[in-house]
Amino acid sequence: MTDSQTPPTDPGPTAIPVARTARNTPQGLIWALVSVMGASLMTLAVRGVTLEVDSRMAVLFRAGITSILIAVALILFAGARRQMRFSRPGQHLLRGALIGVSTNLGFYTLAHIPLGTATVLFFMGPIFAAAMGVIVHGESIGPRRIAAIAAGFIGALIIIRPGFEAFHPAMLAALGSSLLFAMALTMSRNLANADGALSTYFSSVVITVLVTLPVALPVWEMPTKWITWGSVAALVAFSTLRGIADIQAYRHADAALIAPVSYLRLVVIGFAAWLLFGETIDNATLTGAAVIIGATLYIARRESRARSRRG
């Protein structure tokens, strides 16, 4: 690739478009570990905030404060302002709305079911993304990848156990969050190529504020405890850290190598949830986790091989 060529981009797992550069696998894996810690601490921060206020307020705090911080950066730095363009407003609005609803469903999930169970169900995102690739982009897949996608859904059913006492509506919210997030991911590449990563990310957080504000007004409540405000600050900080780490990880290492590292989140969050909230992971969740993780690892491996063949 010459200097005049624009590097191709891929949608990162945080729905922030990722430019593919020369591979540096050790550095990519280090960033993947940073992402695991950032995502895990972000999850714990969501639970900390929602112990006092509704999950919709947690979404509003995160998106609102992030939007303000980016706006301040745009005011202070001319280079950042020059990167801002919105040539496809309709796509920005649709993608932002998908992320806004997905975030609300995800935070609701984290507030109401064990964090380990929620984390496993969020791992359905890559499986939904693979299915969306077929539906939206007309990608052709073989019987083995179809079987992997089907296995992922079976794993989710094992965890949800519809009709049994352990079922909670937040489990369906987790799947809805993953599905909408996967739909947003399918839009990230084209939108980033047209308008750039900063514009694409900024529009998503601003639209998340607009989507959340009407549903947050009925439950409007400002935190009164300092520990809740500390959790809000941690939520914003670790969300940003996770986003940066994801971008760097997927720039420097292949998705097939990063995917196994990302599953360390289940270990970190499971241990922290047990230590802080007395939560445990039951056998059905562990069984479903094994099925979902196996399916996503297989899909990541097949994607990596397909990308290598494309050159």
N, C-alpha and C positions, 0 to 999 in steps of 0.2 A: 504494500500500500504506500503510495506516495504521500508527501506532506499536503498536497492539495486535495486529497480525497477525504471525505468525511467518513469517520469510522462508523460501521453499522451499530445499531442499538438493539438491545433486548429489554423487555420489561422485567425489572427486578421484582422480587417478592413483595416489596412494599409499594408496588404500583408506581415506582419512580423509574423512568426509563434509564437503562444502563448502557453506556457506550462501551463496545468491546474493543479492548486494546491488546497489546502484546501480553501473553500469559506470563504470570509469575506465581506459580502454584503455592509456594510456601507463604508468600505475602497474602494471597487470596484466602488461604486456610486460616491465617491469623485474624484477618478481618471477619471471617465467618464465625470464629470464636467470640470476637467482640460483638457481633450481631446476636449471637446466642445470649450473651449476658445482657445486652441492651434490651432485647425482646423479653427476656425473663423478668428483668427489673421493671420494665414497662407494665407487664401483666400484673405484677404485685402492686404497682402503684395504682392501677385501675381499681383493684380490690380495695386498696387503702382509701381511695377517694369515695368509692361507693358504699363504704361503711357508714358514711354520714349523709351523703347526698345521692340523688337519683343518678343512674348511669347516663342519662341524657345530659345532665349538667357536666359530667366528666368529659363527654365528647365535646361539649361547647367550650369548656375550659381549654382543652387541648388544641382544638382547631382555632379558637379565637386568639389565644396567646401566640400560637405559631404564626398566624396570619399577621398579627401586629409586628412580630419580630422580623418577618420577611419584608413587610412594608417599610419598617425603619431602615433595614438594610438597603432597600431600593432608593430611599431618600438620600442615604449617605454615600452610596457608591454608584457612580455613573455607569461603570462597566456592567453592573447588574441590571440597571435600567435598560441598557442597550440590548440585553438578551431577551427582554420581554416582548412577546408578540402573540397575538391571538387570531390567527388567520382562519381558524375553524371554530368559531364560537359555539356552534351546535354540538360539536364533539366534546369540547371542553365542558359544556353544561351537562351532557349525558354522562360522561366519565366521572365528573365531580359528584353528580347525584348518586351514581352507583357506589362510589367510595363513601359518601356521606351516610347512606342507608346501611351499607356494609359495616361501617364503624359503629353505628348505633346498635346494630344487632350484635356485633362482637362484644361491645362493652356490656350490654345487657346480659350476655352469656356469662362473662367473667364475674358479674355481680351475683349470679344466682345458682351456679352449679360449681362443683369442685374444679379447681383450676387445672388439675391434671386431665380431667375428662374434657374440659373445654379446649385445652391445648391439642389433644389428639384429634378432636373434631375439626379444628382449624387446619390440620394437616391434609384435609380433604381438598384444599385449594388447588394443588397441582393436578389432582385427579379431575376436578372440574375444568381446569384450564386445558387439559388434554382433550376432554370431551368437547369443550367450546371450540378448540382448534378445528375439529371435524365439522361442527355445525356452522361456525362463522366463516372460517377460511377454506372450507372444503378440503382439508388435509386428508390424505388417505392413510389409513392405519391397518395393520395386519391383525390376525386373530389373537396373537399373544398380547398386544397392547389392549385390544378390546377386553381380553380376559383380565388384564391388570386393572383396567377401569372398573369392570364389574366387581372384582375382588375388593376394591376400595369401597364401593357402595355396600357390599356385604359386611365389611368391617364396621362401617358406620351403623348399620342395623344392629350388629352385635352390641355396640355400645348403647344405642338408644333404647333397645328392647321395647318397641312400641307395644302398649297394652299392659306392661308390667309396672310395678310400683315404683321402680327406679326412674321411670321416664319423667322428664321435666320439659316444658315448652322451650326452655332456653337451649336445649339440645337441638331442636329444629332451628332456632335462631342462629346457632353456630353454623349449621349447614347452609342456611340462607346467607349468612355473612360470607362464607367461603365461596359460594356460588357467585354472588354479586362482585366479590373481589376478583374472581377469575374473569368475569366479564369485563371488568375495568382493565385487567392486565392485557386482554386481547386488543384493547384500543390504544395501549400505551405506545407501542412502537411507531405507528403511523403518525400519531399526534406529536410525539417527540421529534421525529424527523422533520415535521413541518414547523413546529414552534419552539422546540428546545425543551430540555428537561426542567429548567427553572420555571418557565411559564406553565408547563403541564402540572408541576407540583403545586405551584402557588394557586392556580385555579381550583385544584382539588380541595385545598384546605379552606379557601374562601367559600366555595359552594357548600362544603360540609357545614360551615357556620350557618349559611342560609337555610339549608335543609333541616338543621337541628333546632334552630331558634323557635319555630312555631310549636314543636312538640315539647320543647324544654320549658316554655312559659308556664304551663299548668303546674309544673313541679319546681318552679324557680325557688332556689334556696342557696344562699351563700354559706360556705362553711364557717363554723364558729370555732373549730379546734385548730390549733397551730399544726398538729400532726397531719390534718387533712390538707392544709395549704402546702405543707412539705411534700405530701404525696402528689399534689397538683404540679408542683415544680419538678418533682422527679418524673412525672408522666411526660411533661413537655421535653425535659432534657433527655430522657432515655428513648423516647420516640425518635427524636432527632438523631441521637447516636445510632440507633438501630438502622435508620434510613441511610445514613452516611456509610455505615459498615456494610450494609447490603450492596450498595452501589460499588464500593471498593472490592468486596468479595467477588461479585459477579463480573467485575472488570478483569480480575487477575486469575481467576480459576474457573474451571468448567463446572456447570451445574451438577453434574454427576458426582463430583468430588465434594461439593458444598453440601448437597442434600444430607449425607450421613451425619455431618457435623451439626446441621440444624436440629436433628432429633435429640441432641443433648439438652435442648430446651425442656423436653419432657422430664429428664432427670433432675435438672436444676429447679424447675417449677414444682415438680412433685415433692422434692425434698423441702423446699422453702414453704410450700403450702402445708406440709405436715408439721414443720417446725413452728410456723407462725399462726396457723389457723386450725391445726389438728385434723387436717384432711388426709384421707388415705385413698389409694387407687384400688378399686375392686378388680376381681378376676375377669369380669366381662370387659371392662375397659382395657385391661392389659391384653386380652385376646384380640379385641378389635384393633388396638394399637399395633399389634404385631402384623395384622393383615393389612392395615392402611399403610404402615411404614414400608412393608415389603412391596406393596403395589406401587407406591410413589418412587421408591428406589429403582424399581424396574423401569418405570416410565422415564425417569431421569437418565438412566443408562441408555435406553433406546434413543432418546432425544440427542444425547451426546454423540452416539455413533452416527445418527442421521446427519448431524451438523458437521461431523468430521468428513463424511462422504461428500457433502456439499462444498467442502473446502474452506 
